Amino acid sequence: MFGELSHLALQQYWWIIVSLLGALLVFLMFVQGGQTLIYTIGKTNVERTMIVNTLGRKWEFTFTTLVTFGGAFFASFPLFYSTSFGGAYWVWMIILFAFVIQAIAYEFRTRPNNVFGARTYETFLLINGLLGTVLIGTAVATFFTGSAFSVNDMNQSQWALKSHGLEAALNFHNLSLGLAVFFLARVLGALYFMNSIKHEGIFQRAKKQLVINGVPFLVFFLTFVIWLFVRDGFAVNPDTQAVYMEPFKYFNNLMAMPVVLVMFLLGVLGVLLGLGASILREECTKGIWAAGAGTVLTVLSLLLVAGFNNTSFYPSTHDLQSSLTIQNASSSHFTLTAMSYASLMVPFVFAYIWYVWKAMNNKPIDEDEMNSEDIHVY
């Protein structure tokens, strides 16, 4: 089946897979967003313990999706992996550090004889929530704004700036997406608390945070999207593979792909519906599902815009012709074919995740459960 597909069709297939994993990762970062709200929403030790435990049941999904996203990117588009991770290594090392201390925090927060105290590990969770969201959003924004690297004929890359990726955070267009992801993660975290914790105080404070974080999310998201649609983009000549600047490239991409346009509009509508219903309806607890599905559709459509329709998904601002596309950065036809057969297992993995999620959330967390000796408390 897959062996009969052209190399380009396999490259497009794997860009869709990688984009879907990236979109799921952004949704699952409600864990990171929730971690930044531990002290804002949790006013007592018991309330903070309930918050940490409802997040603790899901943090491994985010971590696993991040690793899977990175692994799929490495296997399908290795030149991107070597260029970005080998050049912008300060950004990726900080992100890795943030996720390592998250794992440590959940493991040791309630360990007996914890000499550092629970607050130390809760601070680790706050650091992970801040750095993980902002830096991942900033890094993804470089798919549209570009990075300072060059690639020679031997596919050896070199970074042109000594800041090795940290310069991306100084670009306001990049930072606007990073901050949009940060505030979106906090919105999703608050929605998740409203759905998974049975506690009136937490519910009302989470509802209040929807307004506080929803407004800056919309401001930064609209800033990024409007700027994206009016800027010049990195287009690729399909005949010569030469990269050139095209006015309104990303808006043109969206208009040229009606299915992606519909996905984008439905995604934005889903986020607004989940946010608005949870704010306006008194007892609404299901907003996480509309907003979560909307997040996945929106991020997926933006990533498809970045890579399809003869576009460089990782452009170079230092040497335009070093820009990476799904064609010049991908693995061989044989490798992509073999991986494609393995990808048939993905629906079964999603089904397992859904089953485990439902089993863990079959009833909301409450104070009585936190006092029970029959469960593991993070």
C-alpha positions in Angstrom: 0.0 0.0 0.0 2.5 2.7 1.2 5.2 1.3 -1.1 3.2 2.3 -4.1 3.0 6.0 -3.0 5.4 8.5 -4.5 8.2 10.0 -2.3 6.3 13.4 -2.3 3.0 11.7 -1.2 4.9 10.0 1.7 6.5 13.3 2.7 3.1 15.0 2.8 1.7 12.0 4.8 4.4 12.4 7.4 4.0 16.1 7.6 0.3 15.5 8.4 1.3 13.0 11.1 3.9 15.3 12.7 1.5 18.2 12.5 -1.2 16.2 14.3 1.2 15.2 17.0 2.2 18.8 17.4 -1.4 19.9 17.7 -2.1 17.2 20.3 0.9 18.4 22.2 -0.4 22.0 22.4 -3.7 20.7 23.7 -2.1 18.5 26.3 -0.1 21.4 27.6 -3.1 22.2 29.7 -1.0 20.3 32.3 1.7 23.0 32.0 -0.9 25.8 32.1 -2.6 24.2 35.2 0.8 24.0 36.9 1.1 27.8 36.7 -2.2 28.2 38.5 -1.5 26.0 41.5 -1.2 28.9 43.9 -3.7 31.2 42.1 -6.5 28.7 42.3 -5.4 26.5 45.2 -5.6 28.5 48.4 -5.0 25.7 50.9 -2.7 22.7 51.1 -5.7 20.4 50.4 -6.8 22.4 47.4 -3.2 22.5 46.0 -3.0 18.7 46.5 -6.2 18.2 44.5 -4.9 20.4 41.7 -1.5 18.6 41.6 -3.1 15.2 41.6 -5.6 15.9 38.8 -2.6 17.1 36.7 -0.4 14.3 37.9 -2.8 11.8 36.3 -2.2 13.4 32.9 1.4 14.8 32.9 2.8 11.6 31.3 0.5 12.0 28.3 2.1 15.4 27.6 5.6 14.1 28.1 5.0 11.0 26.0 3.5 13.1 23.2 6.4 15.5 23.3 8.9 12.6 22.9 6.7 11.0 20.1 6.5 14.3 18.3 10.3 14.7 18.5 10.9 11.1 17.5 8.6 11.3 14.5 10.2 14.6 13.4 13.6 13.1 13.7 12.7 9.9 11.7 10.7 11.6 8.9 12.6 15.0 8.6 16.1 14.3 10.0 17.7 17.4 8.4 15.3 19.7 10.4 16.2 17.8 13.5 20.0 18.1 13.0 19.7 21.7 11.9 17.5 23.0 14.7 18.6 20.8 17.6 22.3 21.1 16.6 22.1 24.9 16.1 19.4 26.3 18.4 20.5 24.0 21.2 20.1 26.5 24.0 16.3 26.7 23.4 15.9 22.9 23.2 18.2 22.3 26.3 16.1 24.7 28.4 12.9 23.0 27.2 14.4 19.6 28.1 15.5 20.9 31.5 12.0 22.2 32.1 10.4 18.8 31.4 13.1 16.9 33.5 12.3 19.0 36.6 8.6 18.4 36.0 9.1 14.6 36.2 11.2 15.1 39.4 8.5 17.2 40.9 5.7 14.7 40.5 7.9 11.9 41.7 9.2 13.5 44.9 6.6 16.1 46.0 5.0 13.9 48.6 7.9 11.5 49.3 8.4 10.7 53.0 11.2 12.7 54.6 11.2 15.3 51.7 13.9 17.7 53.0 13.1 20.3 50.3 9.4 20.5 51.0 6.4 20.4 48.7 6.7 24.1 47.8 10.1 23.5 46.1 8.6 20.9 43.8 5.6 23.0 43.1 8.1 25.8 42.0 9.6 23.2 39.6 6.1 22.7 38.2 5.6 26.5 37.8 9.0 26.7 36.0 8.0 23.9 33.7 4.6 25.5 33.0 6.2 28.9 32.1 9.2 27.8 30.1 7.7 24.8 28.4 4.8 26.7 26.9 6.5 30.0 26.0 9.6 28.4 24.5 7.8 25.7 22.5 5.4 28.3 21.1 8.4 30.6 20.2 10.3 27.7 18.6 7.2 26.8 16.5 6.8 30.4 15.4 10.2 30.2 13.6 8.5 27.9 11.1 7.1 31.1 9.8 9.7 33.8 10.7 12.8 31.8 10.0 16.1 31.1 11.8 19.7 32.1 11.1 21.4 29.0 9.7 23.0 27.6 6.6 23.2 24.1 5.1 26.0 23.0 2.8 25.9 20.5 0.0 26.8 17.7 2.5 23.7 18.6 4.6 26.0 20.0 7.3 24.4 22.9 9.1 25.9 25.9 10.8 24.2 28.4 13.1 25.1 32.0 12.2 24.4 33.5 15.7 26.2 32.9 18.9 22.9 33.0 20.8 22.1 29.6 19.3 18.3 29.9 19.2 17.7 32.3 22.1 17.4 35.2 19.6 14.0 33.7 18.6 12.6 35.0 21.9 13.6 38.6 21.0 11.4 38.5 17.9 8.0 39.9 19.0 6.2 37.9 16.3 7.7 34.7 17.7 7.1 35.8 21.3 3.5 36.6 20.5 2.9 33.0 19.6 4.8 31.8 22.7 2.6 34.0 24.9 -0.5 32.9 23.1 0.4 29.3 23.9 1.1 30.2 27.5 -2.2 31.9 28.1 -4.1 29.2 26.1 -2.5 26.5 28.3 -3.7 28.4 31.4 -7.2 28.6 29.9 -7.2 24.9 29.1 -5.8 24.2 32.6 -8.6 26.1 34.3 -11.2 24.4 32.1 -9.7 21.0 33.0 -10.0 21.9 36.8 -13.6 22.8 36.3 -14.2 19.4 34.7 -12.1 17.1 36.9 -12.2 18.6 40.5 -15.4 18.6 42.6 -14.8 21.7 44.8 -16.8 24.9 44.7 -14.0 27.2 45.6 -11.7 25.8 42.9 -14.5 25.8 40.4 -15.3 29.5 40.9 -11.6 30.6 41.0 -11.0 28.6 37.8 -14.0 30.3 36.1 -12.5 33.7 37.1 -9.1 32.7 35.5 -10.9 32.1 32.2 -11.5 35.8 31.8 -8.1 36.9 33.2 -6.2 34.6 30.8 -8.7 34.4 27.9 -8.3 38.1 27.1 -4.5 38.1 26.7 -4.7 34.8 24.9 -7.0 36.4 22.3 -4.8 39.5 22.0 -1.5 37.6 21.4 -3.2 35.0 19.2 -4.8 37.6 17.0 -1.5 39.5 16.9 0.3 36.5 15.7 -2.3 35.4 13.1 -2.9 38.9 11.6 0.8 39.5 11.4 1.3 36.1 9.8 -1.3 36.7 7.1 0.0 40.1 6.0 3.7 39.3 6.0 5.8 38.0 3.2 6.3 34.2 3.3 9.0 31.7 2.2 7.7 30.2 -1.0 9.4 27.4 -3.0 9.5 27.3 -6.8 8.1 23.7 -7.6 10.3 23.4 -10.7 13.7 24.6 -9.4 13.1 24.3 -5.7 14.5 27.8 -5.3 13.2 29.7 -2.2 11.9 33.2 -2.6 9.8 35.7 -0.7 6.1 35.9 -1.6 3.7 38.6 -0.4 0.8 37.3 1.8 2.2 33.7 1.4 0.6 32.1 4.4 -2.8 33.8 3.8 -2.6 32.6 0.2 -1.8 29.0 1.5 -4.9 29.1 3.6 -7.1 30.3 0.7 -5.5 27.6 -1.6 -6.5 24.8 0.8 -10.2 25.0 1.5 -10.2 22.0 3.9 -7.5 23.6 6.0 -9.3 26.9 6.0 -12.5 25.2 7.3 -10.4 23.4 9.9 -8.9 26.7 11.0 -12.2 28.4 11.3 -13.8 25.5 13.1 -10.8 25.3 15.5 -11.0 29.0 16.4 -14.8 28.7 16.9 -14.3 25.6 19.1 -11.9 27.4 21.4 -14.2 30.5 21.6 -17.2 28.2 22.3 -15.5 26.3 25.1 -14.3 29.5 26.7 -17.5 31.5 26.3 -19.8 28.7 27.4 -17.7 28.1 30.5 -17.7 31.8 31.4 -21.4 32.5 30.7 -23.1 29.2 31.8 -23.2 28.8 35.6 -22.5 25.1 35.9 -20.7 24.3 32.6 -18.0 21.7 33.1 -17.5 20.5 29.5 -15.8 23.5 28.0 -12.4 21.6 28.0 -13.7 19.4 25.2 -14.8 22.1 22.8 -11.7 24.2 23.5 -9.4 21.2 23.3 -10.8 20.0 20.0 -10.6 23.6 18.7 -7.0 23.8 19.8 -6.1 20.7 17.9 -7.8 21.8 14.7 -6.3 25.3 14.9 -2.7 24.2 15.5 -3.0 21.4 12.9 -4.2 23.8 10.3 -1.4 26.4 11.0 1.3 23.7 10.7 -0.2 22.5 7.4 -0.1 26.0 6.2 3.6 26.1 7.2 4.6 23.0 5.2 2.2 22.6 2.3 1.6 24.4 -1.0 5.3 24.8 -1.9 6.3 26.5 1.3 9.5 26.2 3.4 8.6 24.9 6.8 11.9 25.9 8.4 13.2 28.9 6.5 16.7 30.4 6.8 17.0 34.2 7.3 20.8 33.8 6.9 20.9 31.9 3.6 17.5 31.8 1.8 18.5 28.8 -0.3 19.4 26.8 2.8 15.7 26.8 3.9 14.2 23.4 4.6 11.1 22.0 2.9 9.3 18.7 3.3 11.1 17.6 0.2 14.8 18.4 0.9 14.6 17.7 4.6 12.9 14.3 4.6 14.1 10.7 4.9 14.4 8.3 2.0 11.4 6.7 0.3 12.3 3.4 1.9 12.5 4.9 5.4 9.2 6.8 5.1 7.5 3.7 3.7 8.6 1.5 6.6 7.6 4.1 9.1 4.2 4.5 7.4 3.4 0.9 8.1 4.3 1.4 11.7 2.0 4.5 11.8 -1.0 2.2 11.3 -0.6 1.4 15.1 -1.3 5.1 15.9 -5.2 4.7 16.1 -4.7 1.9 18.6 -2.5 4.1 20.7 -5.0 6.9 20.7 -7.8 4.4 21.7 -5.6 3.3 24.6 -5.0 6.8 25.7 -8.7 7.6 25.5 -9.5 4.5 27.6 -7.0 5.3 30.3 -8.2 9.0 30.4 -11.8 7.9 30.9 -10.7 5.4 33.6 -8.7 8.0 35.5 -11.5 10.6 35.2 -14.5 8.4 35.9 -15.3 10.6 38.8 -14.0 14.1 39.8 -11.4 14.4 42.5 -12.6 15.6 45.9 -11.2 16.2 49.4 -12.3 12.8 50.6 -10.2 11.1 47.9 -7.1 13.0 48.9 -7.5 11.8 52.5 -7.9 8.1 51.4 -5.1 5.7 52.0 -6.0 3.6 49.0 -4.7 5.9 46.2 -1.4 7.3 45.2 -1.0 11.0 46.0 1.4 13.1 44.1 
